[in-house]
Amino acid sequence: MKSKNSTKLISKDYLTIGLYTVVSLVISFALSMLTIPFLVWAYPFATAFVLFFTCPIYLLMAFKVGKKGTLFIFGVINGLFYTIMGAPFVLPFVLVGGLLGEIVLAKSGKYRSFKSQAVAYIIYNLIYGFCNYIVMAISAEYYLSTMQVEGALRDAYIKYMTTPVWIVVAIVAVVGGIYLGCLFGYKLLKKHFVKSGFISIG
Amino acid sequence: MKNKKIEIDPRIQLIILILMGCLVLFANVNQLMALNGFSLLFLILNGKYRKAFNSIVFLVLIYGMHHVIQQSDQQFIKLLGFFTFLALRFMPILLIASVLQDVPSGRLIASLQKIKIPKNILITFSVTLRFFPIMQYESEAIQMSSKLRGLSFKQPKNWLHPLNSFEYTIVPLMMRTLKISDELAASASTKGIDYPAMRTSIYVIQVKWFDVSMVVLFVVWSICVFLFIR
């Protein structure tokens, strides 16, 4: 039998990661639907808003499993679902993001520390959240015409995605949003899950 | 009679699902409707008549709405067109995925392990696929009990402190997920999931002529869609 403290992922961990990925996917889909009416005015903040609420889920998953590879598997499953849902271009971005996040985590070596998990999650999401921008940069016209984006929304998209100022704003918003989200999630975990002994922090 | 029901090999379903996911990326509204037609055919072949009927009604409604929206000049209404387009775009995928969701997990794993998908990814994937409806069911239960306590998202007074309402919704959900994942892990390990060798299965897994013809039908259908419908 494998010992309990083994540093490799076992099938129980894979199950945990799978289920939490579903929770975070569903929540982010629901919240993205909520942000669509506001995209014209607040496009750069929409991603940050959605990601803020996925932080508690990710942190709980990461602390519960607490091993190498969690973020990467999380990314792979996310990417697979985006592929199935009709956005295959997301997959390479989440793979790269997951790998970079894992490198940060491996460097720090503490899989149950708030700081390194927050940094890794920010890096992962910077790459994952900006696949839109990179796709836009490659094929703006085509992307917009297939998505049926027209009128004011189209102008807003082009404005927000090509002006450097707005891109910087979006980056700052994502980093800030995730950091706040992780703080919020950490408080939530301490309040509900550490006390009841489900997970350990340290 | 139940044995007569056609069961398409999960591998074939997965291939169709992924191809469909790539195709909807390039389709316009009319082409999307044609792809939806294929998904409906797929549902009917798999004996899901009720779901197929509901989806037809839904699709016709959305399609009609999309045309009404396209005619209008109001900017805000045009934004709604984005919604209807997204709905039309996700429907064919969701319909095919709903068939894949109902495949018994033993059959799914037995079939997919033949194409050498890493076992861990496979387990995660099959569990994940199954968990979507369960999560809906759980969150309905949570919403019901939080409504009784006056903490639900559906009551406007809670919109004033969104973080608290979010906490009251997400914490029970995460607790349930923890419990479910523990239970699943226990039941999986009693069934020997950690055993490293290839698993045997009660299901006979082979690609039959029907599966192949399904793929051929899909390819021909999509070529026709992209050639003839503008």
Interface residues (C-beta under 8 A of the other chain):
Chain A: K2 L9 I10 S11 K12 Y14 L15 T16 I17 G18 L19 Y20 T21 V22 V23 V26 I27 M33 I36 P37 L39 V40 F53 P56 I57 L60 K64 I73 V76 I77 L80 F81 T83 I84 M85 G86 A87 P88 T146 M147 Q148 V149 E150 G151 A152 L153 F184 L188 H192 F193 F198
Chain B: L17 I18 M20 G21 C22 V24 L25 F26 A27 N28 V29 Q75 K78 L79 G81 F82 F83 F85 R89 F90 I93 A97 N120 I121 I123 T124 F125 V127 T128 F131 F132 M135 L163 F166 E167 I170 V171 L173 M174 M175 T177 L178 I180 S181 D182 L184 A185 A188 S189 I193 D194
